Each structure stands twice: as C-alpha cells, then as structure tokens.
Amino acid sequence: MSLVEEIQSVKTDLSAFFDITKRILEYLPDVINEEVSYKQYKLCASNIAGTKKHIRPFNSDLFLRNKNIFQEEYEKFLTIIESLNSGSRNFQKEDYSIIDNVVYTIQQSLGIGLDLFVESNSARKHVGNRFEELIRALLTSLNISLKKIVLNIPYETNEGEKYYKCETDVVVSPFHEVRSSSKNIDPNELIISLKTTTKDRMPKIFIDKILLENFLQHKVRVVGISQNDIQRKGSDKISSTFVSNLFMVYSKFLIQLEGYYYIDRPSRALESPFNQYIFPFSQFLLKDIWKLLRT
C-alpha cells in the first residue's frame, strides 16, 4: 500500500504499527522544512511548492524522531512485553520511559502522517481510530481478554420502551473471556475510556460511570487513557486543552475514576493534587492494570 493508504487502514497488531511508524519517520526529513521550539515541544511544517501544512506539535522528550533509535527502542519495548507475559512485574525507571516513548512515537507519527496527507476532519477520525487500535493491539499482545461492549439501557416513552446505547471503548477482563454483556458489566472487569485528548470529551467519561453504576446498581470500574492535551497556538506556541478545574470538581464531587493515564501528561498533572489522580501511561501498563485485574 502507499503510505497514505496504510495510514488510513485498520491496524490489529503491534508489528503493523511498527512498520507504518518507521515509514513515516523515514519520510519526515524529506518534507519537514520549518521548525520552531516552544519549551520541550517542536512545531513543524512542510512548505513545498507554495503549499504549507502544519503538523501537530510533538514532545521532543518523548518522540523518537530518528528511525534507527526508534527501532532500537522498539526492540527493547518488545522485550518488556515478553517480560510481562512471563509474569515479571519488576521494572526499572528506564523501562517506564521506553514504554511511554515508543507508544507516543507510534501514535504521534500516525497523527503527523494524517496531518500531511488527509483532510483535517477525516484525519481526526483516523487519529482516534488508530489510537483505539493501538491500545487494543498492545493489550492483546499481553494476552489480556478484551471486548467492545454496548450496554442497552432501557427507558419508557409514549411510544413504549426504548434503549439508550452506552458504548464502551474497551472492556478488559481477568478471565479467559470477557463476561460483560449488553446487559451487565462484570464487577471484576475494567472499562477503559480511550480519548486522544479530553478536549470537549472529559464530562462523558465521568457521566458514563455514574450512569452505569446507577443503572446496574453495583460498582463499575473505569479508567481513562489519553495521548495528550495540547494544541498549536499560532505559529510558534502551544496551549493546554486540559481543563484542570473541571477534572478536580468531577473527581471530588461527582465520582472518582480508578485512574487517568496520559502518554504525554499535561504539566498540571505533575502538580498536587492532580498527581494523585493522573499518571503516566507506562504506570498503567507495567503496574496498575495487573492490580486492577486481580480477582
């Protein structure tokens, strides 16, 4: 497939994500010819034959821009996956960094490729789809049972009983097969809400948890995972889209999630009290998911 076709195609395993990321990293030096820095972020653009395309800002502390370095880190990443599958839970600080760097580079490369090749509305849809597929592929590589569940919640109308469909991005299970269904979420299983960014989407994560617990009359465990919460601001700056006050108000006065994880955490998430609720994605993968799935 051409690079454009491959970026827009469904991915189901980690090797497919590795291949497309390497292709994008090989391509970028030929087309990126404008670059400015803002804090640890790079804001780049392709300006060729009078056509200028901005790409999404990337965190230079996380993004493995060199294809050879990416390949080296990806091989270490696979070794960590093998260790997890063998039952190891003893990891060093470097292992956490490898997880965050590799997963960030894969997802951000796909977003950059879509910025360059695909119309913006379509690009946003594909970025979200690839993010879901990436997390699913990663969990599948760890032999974790998972499934997308759509819960049917009945309500009465003048026209009779109707259903509200409450969609989950993915339900993961400690069992051989997912036991949740369209009628119930198993208390031992975990809902993962996947949002590339929480911009305009944060309330739904909390509200769905409240809705499900009220409907099912038992505790439902929910975590959120996001890529980042930043956007370009003009030609040489970025701004945060993380609504910190809303997150804390929801967490303290509506309902508390089992955790929220970012691959590229907002700067506020490093401060108290946010750092008690928001964690690096690597912590979820190497430590927290195994605690949450312990029956």
Order of alpha helices (4+ residues) and beta strands (2+ residues): alpha-alpha-beta-beta-beta-beta-alpha-alpha-alpha-beta-beta-beta-beta-beta-alpha-beta-beta-beta-alpha-beta-beta-alpha
